[in-house]
Amino acid sequence: MAEWAKEQESASQPVAQFKAEMKGKIPEIKAKLERLLDAHLEGLIDKAEYLPKKEALLKSKVELEEKLKQLEQGATGWLEPCREFLEAAHQAHQMAADGNGSTYSPQVLESQKEFLKKIGSNFRLAAKSLVFSYLPPWRLVATPDFSNLRKGRDSNPRCPCGHTSFRD
């Protein structure tokens, strides 16, 4: 969680200044809309001039708000699901440590059932064991695939013909 907090802080910093600039532009647009409305109400501009200007200002305000939302989601949108996953993984560790198999209360069984619903699907009993498929983020933790970690040359090379070394 400490690493998560560091990542959240580092991901948020570059966005903060841009967010502040964008948030500063929204009140400017609102003020322009107010002045435009006042000018229209006082008869300084007619409806033909007022409506296109109003539409353009409202459009730019909506675009800024959408960009702001996208910016927040793009920079830090993945952090919240990550935090939830880390907390659930910690909860799984606690459940495994607490539920040593000797005694199970109804509350422990219910919490384990709810947790399993969160991490898996396709539940079935086979040979007195619960079998299920892990959901995508949990699949990485439950069945790690280390085959792609080292794509380079083997540390103990073998000859293609089956010899144990190239000198044989």
Backbone torsions as a table, in degrees:
resi	resn	phi	psi	omega
1	MET	NA	-30.2	177.7
2	ALA	-65.6	-40.7	176.6
3	GLU	-65.2	-37.5	177.3
4	TRP	-61.6	-44.4	-179.9
5	ALA	-62.3	-40.1	177.3
6	LYS	-63.2	-43.2	-179.9
7	GLU	-64.3	-40.1	178.8
8	GLN	-63.0	-42.6	-179.8
9	GLU	-66.0	-44.2	-178.5
10	SER	-69.8	-32.6	178.7
11	ALA	-73.9	-28.8	-176.7
12	SER	-82.1	-28.6	-174.4
13	GLN	-60.8	-50.7	-178.2
14	PRO	-64.5	-27.5	-176.8
15	VAL	-80.1	-27.3	-172.9
16	ALA	-59.0	-44.6	-178.4
17	GLN	-66.5	-44.3	179.3
18	PHE	-63.8	-39.7	176.8
19	LYS	-61.6	-43.0	-179.7
20	ALA	-62.0	-41.0	178.3
21	GLU	-63.7	-43.9	-179.5
22	MET	-66.9	-40.4	178.5
23	LYS	-65.6	-30.3	177.6
24	GLY	-70.4	-28.3	-179.0
25	LYS	-75.9	-28.7	-178.1
26	ILE	-62.9	-47.3	176.7
27	PRO	-63.0	-31.8	176.7
28	GLU	-62.3	-43.2	179.2
29	ILE	-65.6	-40.7	178.1
30	LYS	-61.5	-41.0	179.0
31	ALA	-64.9	-40.3	177.3
32	LYS	-63.1	-40.1	177.5
33	LEU	-62.2	-40.8	177.9
34	GLU	-63.1	-45.8	-180.0
35	ARG	-64.3	-39.0	178.8
36	LEU	-63.6	-43.8	178.5
37	LEU	-63.5	-44.0	178.4
38	ASP	-59.8	-43.1	179.8
39	ALA	-63.6	-37.8	178.8
40	HIS	-69.1	-43.0	-178.7
41	LEU	-67.3	-31.7	179.4
42	GLU	-83.1	-3.3	177.1
43	GLY	83.0	12.9	179.1
44	LEU	-73.9	-31.0	175.4
45	ILE	-129.4	148.8	-180.0
46	ASP	-89.2	175.8	-175.1
47	LYS	-63.8	-34.3	-179.8
48	ALA	-63.8	-33.2	177.4
49	GLU	-83.5	-36.6	-174.9
50	TYR	-65.4	-50.4	-173.0
51	LEU	-61.2	-46.5	178.8
52	PRO	-64.4	-38.5	178.6
53	LYS	-65.6	-42.3	179.2
54	LYS	-62.1	-45.6	-179.3
55	GLU	-61.4	-42.3	-179.9
56	ALA	-65.1	-42.0	179.7
57	LEU	-67.1	-42.9	178.3
58	LEU	-63.7	-39.4	179.1
59	LYS	-63.8	-44.0	179.7
60	SER	-67.2	-34.1	177.1
61	LYS	-65.4	-45.8	179.3
62	VAL	-63.4	-41.7	178.9
63	GLU	-62.0	-42.3	177.9
64	LEU	-62.8	-44.1	179.8
65	GLU	-63.5	-39.8	178.4
66	GLU	-67.3	-42.1	177.7
67	LYS	-62.2	-39.7	178.4
68	LEU	-62.0	-44.5	179.1
69	LYS	-64.6	-44.2	178.8
70	GLN	-64.0	-38.2	179.5
71	LEU	-62.7	-45.1	178.9
72	GLU	-63.6	-43.1	-179.4
73	GLN	-68.3	-40.4	-177.0
74	GLY	-68.3	-40.0	-175.7
75	ALA	-80.8	-40.4	-173.6
76	THR	-128.2	7.4	-176.6
77	GLY	-63.1	-27.6	-179.2
78	TRP	-81.9	-14.5	-174.7
79	LEU	-69.8	-38.0	-179.0
80	GLU	-66.4	-47.4	174.8
81	PRO	-60.8	-34.1	177.5
82	CYS	-64.4	-43.7	178.8
83	ARG	-62.2	-43.4	179.0
84	GLU	-61.6	-39.8	178.5
85	PHE	-64.7	-44.8	179.9
86	LEU	-62.6	-42.2	178.1
87	GLU	-65.3	-39.5	178.1
88	ALA	-67.3	-37.1	177.0
89	ALA	-64.6	-39.5	176.2
90	HIS	-64.3	-40.2	177.7
91	GLN	-62.1	-39.9	178.4
92	ALA	-63.1	-41.0	177.9
93	HIS	-62.7	-43.0	178.3
94	GLN	-63.2	-42.1	179.3
95	MET	-63.0	-41.0	179.3
96	ALA	-66.0	-37.1	179.6
97	ALA	-72.5	-39.4	-178.4
98	ASP	-75.2	-42.9	-176.1
99	GLY	-89.3	80.2	-177.9
100	ASN	-83.3	2.8	175.6
101	GLY	94.7	-9.5	-176.9
102	SER	-76.7	-50.1	178.6
103	THR	-138.0	135.5	178.5
104	TYR	-124.1	122.4	174.4
105	SER	-86.7	161.6	177.1
106	PRO	-58.9	-33.6	179.4
107	GLN	-67.0	-40.6	179.7
108	VAL	-65.3	-45.7	179.6
109	LEU	-62.2	-40.3	180.0
110	GLU	-66.4	-42.4	179.7
111	SER	-66.6	-36.4	176.6
112	GLN	-66.6	-39.2	178.4
113	LYS	-61.9	-46.9	179.5
114	GLU	-63.6	-39.1	179.4
115	PHE	-65.4	-42.9	179.0
116	LEU	-63.0	-35.5	176.2
117	LYS	-62.9	-32.1	-178.3
118	LYS	-74.0	-33.0	-172.7
119	ILE	-104.1	-10.9	-175.2
120	GLY	-143.8	177.1	177.1
121	SER	-152.3	174.3	178.2
122	ASN	58.9	53.2	-178.4
123	PHE	-75.3	139.5	175.9
124	ARG	-157.1	155.4	176.0
125	LEU	-98.2	130.8	178.4
126	ALA	-141.7	120.2	179.8
127	ALA	54.2	49.1	178.3
128	LYS	59.4	24.8	177.8
129	SER	-130.8	147.6	176.2
130	LEU	-82.9	125.8	179.3
131	VAL	-120.7	136.8	178.6
132	PHE	-155.7	167.4	177.4
133	SER	-99.4	133.7	178.3
134	TYR	-76.8	143.2	173.2
135	LEU	-73.8	158.4	-169.9
136	PRO	-46.3	-52.5	-176.7
137	PRO	-68.5	-29.8	-178.1
138	TRP	-78.5	-24.0	178.3
139	ARG	-61.1	-35.8	179.1
140	LEU	-64.9	-36.4	-178.3
141	VAL	-81.3	-40.6	-174.2
142	ALA	-74.1	-40.8	-178.3
143	THR	-130.0	76.3	-178.0
144	PRO	-66.4	139.6	178.4
145	ASP	-109.0	106.5	-177.6
146	PHE	-95.2	6.2	-175.7
147	SER	-66.7	-26.0	-177.0
148	ASN	-96.1	5.5	-177.1
149	LEU	-71.2	-35.7	-176.5
150	ARG	-125.1	99.5	-178.1
151	LYS	-92.8	-8.3	-175.2
152	GLY	-81.6	-158.2	-178.4
153	ARG	-68.5	141.4	178.9
154	ASP	-66.7	145.4	179.6
155	SER	-74.3	-16.0	177.4
156	ASN	-129.7	78.3	-172.0
157	PRO	-67.4	147.8	178.2
158	ARG	-123.4	149.4	177.1
159	CYS	-70.6	142.5	-179.7
160	PRO	-59.5	-23.4	-178.5
161	CYS	-82.4	-2.8	175.9
162	GLY	106.1	-7.0	177.7
163	HIS	-67.1	155.1	-177.8
164	THR	-77.4	-19.1	175.7
165	SER	-148.4	168.2	-178.6
166	PHE	-77.0	-13.8	-178.0
167	ARG	-82.5	-18.6	-177.1
168	ASP	-69.8	NA	NA
